[in-house]
C-alpha cells in the first residue's frame, strides 16, 4: 500500500470551485445548436419560454471558459461539498491488480447522487426570476429527489413526472420527493394531452424519459409562473456538473497523481460530462491525453448503436431538436433497473466529443453490472446505484487488463450515487431473477427510421 496517498482525499470548503468550467469554449468543433422543426436555430427568446432566463444564457454560451458560481449556490454546495476522492485500496487488493483505482463519490447527500449539483443551480435561477415553480421529469428518481430538495430550500412548487416503471420499482424514492413537497405523477399519464397520445400510441408502455420530458414541458408551458428544468442532456446541466471534475482535478494535483483512464456511466450525459470536463479540456488544448470511456446499458445504447442526427429530446416531439447520438425519440427502452440511463439520446457536447473520437464508449449487460456492483459493495463498503455500477464494471475490467499486462495504470471512475433506494433491483439479482434485455437492430431501426429529416 502507498501510504502517501490516503484512502480519502478531502478538500477544504475554500477549495470548492468558485466557477463552473464550460468545456464548449475549448472545443474547436462546437456542439450543434438547438433548432426548431423548420430547421431554424432556436433563439434566446424562444428558449426563454421554456427555460429560466439565466439558464438560457448558459445554454447558449460556448465562448466563456469559466462562469461564476453565485454565492447562494456555492453556500448550498458547502452543505455536502467538496465530495471525497477515494482510493479503492480494498478493491485493488481483491482484484490483485497493479492498477491504482480512484473514484469520485457523489452520494453523500440526501438525494443520494450528483444531481443536486445542477438542481440547486436551476432552482436558484428560478427563484431569482420570481417564478412560482418548476416542472421536470425523472427516471430512477435521483434527479426528481434532488430537485424536490432544491425547490423546498427556495420555497418553489415542484411537479415531477416519473417514468412509470421506476415509479413502481422505486416507491421510496418517490416518497422522498413527496416528503420534500413535490407532486409526483407516473408517466405517461392521463393528466396531459401528450401523455394520453403516448398511451394511445404505445398501450401498456412502461414509459421512458422521453415520455416524461414531453409531459413536463407541456405542463410548464400551460402554467403561469412555471418553467421546465432538465436533469441531464442540456449543456447548462453539463456546466453545473463540472464541479465534479474540477474538484477531482484539484485533489489529484495535491498528490501528483496522473490519471490514465477516466470512466463514467452515460445516459443523458450529466455525470459523465461533469467528471470528464476539465480533463477533456486538457486533451483539446493539447496539454494531456486520457482514455475516456463512456459506459451505457446494452438495452439503451445511444452512443454505440445510435445515429448522429438531429432528433427531438422527447417522445411527444414538443421540445426543440438537438444534434446528438440517438436511438430515436420513439424508442422505448426495456424496463431495466438503471432508470437514470434509459434515455434515447446523448448530450450534444458529449456527442460531438464522441464523434471527434475524443472519448470512446462501450455498452454492458445488466447482469454483469450488478455482479460488479456486489463485488464493489462487499469490499468498499458502499452500495452503488445501478447507474454508477456501469462505470464500476468497466473499471474492474480495465484493472484486470492491467493484471494481465503488469501495467500500473491510474484508473478513475465516477461513483455518481448510492443504491439504497434500489433494493428491488438487488433483490432480483440476489434471487437470480435479474435478466438482460437483448436489443435487436430492428427495434432500433423502426425508431431511427422516423428521425426528422433535417440538414445537419
N, C-alpha and C positions, 0 to 999 in steps of 0.2 A: 504494500500500500504506500502511495506517495503521501506522506504526512504533511507536505507543504500545501496541499490542496484540501480544504475541509469538505466534509460531507455536504454542507450547505453554505453557499456563498451569498451572504446578505449585503445589501447596500443600505445606506442611510437614507432618511427622508429627504435630505438635501440632494441626493443623487437621483431622485425621481425626475424623469425628463421634464424640462420646462417648455419644450417644444415637441410637436409631432414631426416626424420625418415624412416628407412627401416624395416617395420614390419616383413618381412620374417625372419630376423635374430633372432627374438624371437619365431618363430614358430617351435615347435618340429616336427610336420608333415609339411614338406615343400611342397609348390605347385609343382606339377609335371612339368618337363622341357618341353620346346617346342621340337617337334620331326618332322622328315621327314616322307614321305609316307611309307618308308620301315621300320619305327619304330626306326631308329637310332636317337640319340639325336642331335639336331641342334648344330653345332659348332659355335664358335665365328666368324670364317672366313665365314661361310655360312650366318649367320645373318648380317654380315657387308656388304654383297652385297645388302641388302635391307634397313638397318637402319644405322644411323651415328655411328661411332666407339665408341664414348663415351657413347652413349645411349645403345649400345650392352653390354658394361661393366656393366652398371646399371641394365640392364635386367637380366643379369646372376648372379648378386651379391646377395646372400642370407645369407651372413655371417656378413657384416658390418652393425651395427645397425644405424649408423649415417654417412651421406655422405655430405661433404662440399658443400654449395651453392656458386658457383663462384661469385665474386664481381659484374661482369657485369650483372648477372641475378638479384642479390639482389638489385642493384641500380635501375633496372627497376621495381622491386616489389615496391619500395618506391613511385612510381607514384600513386599506388592505394591500397597499403597495408600499415599498417595492416587493415584488414576488421573488422568492428564492430561486437560485440556480443550483441544482442538486447534482452531485457526482454519484452515479449509481454503482458504488463500490460493490454492494451485495449482488447486484445483477451481473456485474463483470465476473465476480468470483464464481457464481453459479454457472455461467457460460464458459468459464475457463478461457476467456479471450484476452489477448493482449491489448485490445481496444479500450480506450477510455470513453465511457458513456456519460453524457450530461443531459439533464432535462430541465426545462424551464417550467415550473409548476404554477399554474394559473387558477387552481381550485380553492385557494384559501379565502373564500368569501361565501356569503350565504347563497348566492346564485350558483355556486359550485363550478364556475367556469370563467373564461376570459371575456365573456360577452359584456360584463359590467363596464369594461373599459370604454366601449362605444355607447352603451345605454345611458350612462350618466352624462356623456357629452351631448347626446341628442336630446335628452330631457332638459338639460341646461339651456340649450338654444331655443327649445320650445317655450320654456318659461320666460326667457328673455324677450321673446316675440309677443308674449302676452296671450298665448293660446290656452284653451280650456283643457285640451287633452290630445292624445295621440292614438293611432291605431297601428297594429302590427300583426305579423304572422309569427309562428314559432313551430319548429319541427319537434325535436326531442324535448324542448321546453326550457333549455338553458337561456336562450335569448328572451323568451317571454318572462321568465323568472327575473332576469337581470333588469329588464325594462320596467317591470312592475315595482321593483325596489327603487329604481331611479325616479319613477313618477311619484311614488309615495313620498320620497325625500323632497320633491319640489311641489307636492300637492297638485298633481296633474291627474286627470282621468286617463285610464289606460284600458283599451279594448283589444284583446288578444284573440286571434283566430289560430287555433292549434290544430295541426294535421290530425285527422280523425284517428289514425292508427296509434299515434303517440298519446293522444287524449285518453285512449282506452288502455294502452300499455303502461302509462306513467301517471296514474291518478294523483300521486303525492306531489309530483312536480306541479300539476295543475292546482293543487290546494295551496302550495306556497304562493303562487300568483294571486289567488283569491285572498289569501291572508294579507298580502300587501295592497289589496284593494282593487285589483284588476278584475274585469269581467272576462271569462274565457269561454269561447264557443268552438265546438268541434267543426272542422272544415273538411269538405264542403258542407254548407248548411243550407237550410231553407230560409234563413234570415236575410239573404241578399239575392238580388236578381242574378248575379254571376254564379252564386252557389247553386241556385236552382237549375240554371242552364247546364252547369257541370254535372250535377246529379242526373239530369235527363240524358246527357251525352255519355256518361260513364256510370250507369246504375250500379249501386253496391260498392262503389270505389272506396278504398281506404284513405284516399286523399293524397296530397303532395304539397310541398312548399309552394309550388306554382299556383295551386288552387287557393291556398290560404292567403298568398300575396294578393290575388285578384279580389278576394272579399274585403281584405283590409283596406286596399286602395279605394274600392267603391264606397265604403262607409266613410272614409276620411273625406272624400270629395263631396259627400252629401251633408255632412255635419258642419255647421258653422263653428269656427274656432278650433278646428281639428286639422292635423296634418298626419301624413303617413311616415313612419320611420321603419328602417330596414336593418336587420341584424347582420347582414353579410352582403356579398356580391358588389355593392356600390363602392366607388373609390373613396368616398368620405369615411366609410367604415374601416377600410384598409388603413387610412390615415390615422384614425384614432387608435387602432390596434398596434401601431408602430411602437408604442411604449414597451411592448413585449420584447421586440428585437433590440431596442435601444438599451434597455436595462441589461439584457443578456450580453450585449457588446461591451458595456462598461464593466460587468462582472468578469468577463473573460480577460479583458485587458489588465485588470487588477492582478491577475495571477499569470499573465503572459501566456495564456492558452490560445493556441491557433487551431481553430476547428477545421476539419476536413470535410465532413458530411453533415448536412442540415436536413432534417426530416420533419414534415408536418402533415397532418391529415387534411384532406381537401374536400369540401362540399361546395359552398358558395365562395369560400376563399378567405374569410376574415382572419382566422387564426394563422393560416399559412402566410398570408401577406404580412401580418403583424410581426411574426417571428423572423421572416427572411429579409424584411425591408432594408435594414442598414447593410446587411451582408450582400444582398443583390446590388445595392448601390456601389459597394466596393468593386464588384465584378464589372459593372457598367462603366465605372471610372478608371478601370484598368489597374486597380490597386491590389487586388487579391483574386483568388479563384477558389470556388467552393463547389462541391457536388450537392446540389439542392434537389431533394426528392419530394414530390407531392404524392400522397398516398390516398387513394379513393376506393370506395367499395366496388367490387366487381358487379354488383347489382345496379349501380348508378355511375358508370364510368365516363363522365363527360370529357375529361382530358384524353384518356387512352382510346376511347371509341367514339367520341363525339365529332362534330363537324364545326370548323371555324367559320362562323357566319353570323349575320345579324339575326337576332331572334327576340321574341318577347320574353320578359322576365317572369311572366305569369301565364297560367293556363287559360285565363279568361281573355287574354290579349287586350288589356286595357292600359298597360304600362308602356312607357317608351321602349324602344328596341335597343339592345346592346350587342356589340360585336363580341362574341365570346365562343369558347368551345361549348357546344350544346348538344343535347340529345333530342332537342325539340320540345317546345312548350307543352305539347300534348303528351309527353312521356310521363307515365305514372309509375314510379319505382315500386319494386316489390316491398312488402312490409317488413324490411329488416329492422334490427334494433338500433342502428346508428341513425336515428331520425334527423340529426343535425347535418347529415351528409346526403340527404335524399333530395337534392335539388338538381334540376335538369341542366343548369348552366354554370359557368365559372366566371369569377370576377374578370372584367375586361383587361385590367392591368396584368393580372397573372396569365391570362390567355395570351396576351402579347408576348410576355416573357417566355412562355412555353413555345409559342410559335417561332420565336427567335432563338430557341434552344439555350436560353439562359438557365432554365430549370428543366427537369425531366419528371416523368410521372409513372407510377405503377398502380395496378389495382389488385386487391386482395379479397379473399373469400371470408365470409362472416365467421365460419368455424375456426379458421386459422387465427383470426383477430382475437377471438375470445380465449383461445388456447394461450396466446401470448399475454393477454390481459391477466389471466390467472397466474401464469408464471411470474409476471412482474409483481403482482399483488403479494404473492407468497414470500418474496424476498425483499421488496422495497417498502412494504407496509402501507401502500396507498392503493385503494380500489379505483382503477381508472375508468373514466367514461368510455363507452363503446367507441365514440368518435376518436378520442385520443389513442385508443388501443390500436388503431390502424397504423399510427406512427410508431408505436411500440413494436408492432410486429416486424416492420421493416428495419427498425433499429437493431432488433435482435438478429435478424438475418444478416445485416451488414456486419455486426460484431462477430458472427460465426464465420463469415468470409475471412475476417482478419485472423481468426483462429487457424484457418486453413493455410493462409499465406504467411502468417507470422508478423503482419503489419500492425503497428500500434497506432492506429488511426484515432483521432478525436472525433467522436460522433455526438451530435446534438439533436435532440428532438423536443417537440412541444407537447407537454402534458397539459392539455387545454382545460381539463376539469375532472371532477370525481364522478364515480358511478353509483353513488349511494341511492339515487332515485331510479336506478336501472336494474333493480334486483330481479324483476321478472325475466329479464334477459339472462342474467347469471343463473337463475333457477333453471331456465331452459337448457343452458349449457351443461350445468351440473347433472340434470336429469337425462342428458343425452338426446334431447328432442330438438335442439337447435339445428337448423339446416341452412344450406346455401341456396341461393337463387340464381341458377344458370340463366344467362341472358342471351337469347338468340338474336342474330343480326336482324331478322325480320321484325322483331319487336322495336328495335331502334329505327329501322328504315321507315316503318309506317308513320313514325312521328317526324323524322328528319325530312321525309318527302313533303311534309306540309310546311316546311320553313318558308317564311316570306321571301319572295324573290326581290332582293334589293341589291343594287350595286354597292360593293364594299368601298 
